Amino acid sequence: MNEILRFANMGANIVRTTTLTVDSTVKSGGVLNLPFSTREAESVSMKSTFWIQELAEKDKAGKPLMRLQYSQVVMLNFFSPREDGLPERAAWPHISIATLSKVPAEYKLVQG
């Protein structure tokens, strides 16, 4: 899945990257499920990597452009009824990936 993020980096001049990793499967980790979501599925694990990137390109104020890329996999156990009435779990990966660009302050929307 990270191949898509590498494709998004083509042509980008990334000067610096800070990497943050979150993994619920490590000893001190875990997943907390919300009550309304556990009726249909249970999150059993989550792994995410975030890349905070400073680009060589500058904004109008001379500050470097910033981006955030991330990839995340949440493993879900869906409950699917069996013919004998007992619940059956079907494991399914929920994958999210994105490249986000920081918006300069002059472009931020004003709530009113």
SVG drawing of the C-alpha trace seen along z (x, -y; Angstrom):
<svg xmlns="http://www.w3.org/2000/svg" viewBox="-29 -36 46 61">
<polyline fill="none" stroke="black" stroke-width="0.4" points="0.0,0.0 2.9,-2.4 3.8,-2.1 1.0,-4.6 2.6,-7.1 6.0,-6.6 4.2,-7.5 2.8,-10.7 6.4,-11.6 7.6,-11.5 8.9,-15.0 8.8,-16.2 12.0,-17.5 11.7,-16.3 14.3,-17.9 13.5,-16.3 11.2,-13.6 10.1,-12.8 8.6,-9.3 6.1,-8.3 4.9,-4.7 1.9,-3.5 1.4,0.3 -1.3,1.7 0.3,5.1 3.3,4.1 3.3,4.9 2.2,1.5 -0.3,1.0 -4.0,1.9 -7.2,1.0 -10.3,-0.5 -13.6,0.2 -16.5,-2.2 -19.7,-0.7 -21.8,-1.4 -19.1,0.2 -18.9,3.5 -22.4,4.5 -21.1,5.2 -17.3,5.4 -14.4,5.4 -11.1,3.7 -8.4,6.2 -5.2,4.4 -4.0,1.2 -0.7,0.2 0.1,-3.3 3.0,-5.1 3.1,-8.9 5.7,-10.8 5.9,-14.6 7.7,-16.0 9.4,-19.4 9.7,-20.2 12.4,-22.4 9.7,-24.5 8.7,-27.6 5.4,-29.4 4.9,-33.2 6.3,-33.9 9.5,-32.0 8.5,-29.1 9.0,-25.5 5.9,-23.7 4.9,-20.8 3.1,-17.5 1.9,-14.6 1.7,-11.2 0.3,-8.2 -0.7,-4.6 -2.8,-2.7 -4.2,0.8 -6.9,1.7 -7.8,5.3 -11.5,5.8 -13.4,8.9 -16.9,8.7 -19.6,10.8 -21.5,12.8 -24.2,15.2 -23.7,18.9 -26.5,21.3 -26.4,22.7 -27.0,19.2 -23.5,18.8 -21.5,15.7 -18.7,16.2 -15.8,13.7 -14.6,12.7 -11.2,10.9 -10.9,7.9 -8.2,5.3 -9.4,1.7 -6.6,-0.3 -6.2,-4.1 -3.5,-6.0 -3.2,-9.7 -0.9,-12.6 -2.0,-15.9 -0.5,-19.3 -0.4,-22.0 -2.5,-25.0 -1.0,-28.4 -2.9,-30.5 -4.3,-32.9 -6.2,-30.1 -7.9,-28.8 -11.6,-29.1 -13.2,-31.4 -16.1,-29.9 -19.0,-32.3"/>
</svg>
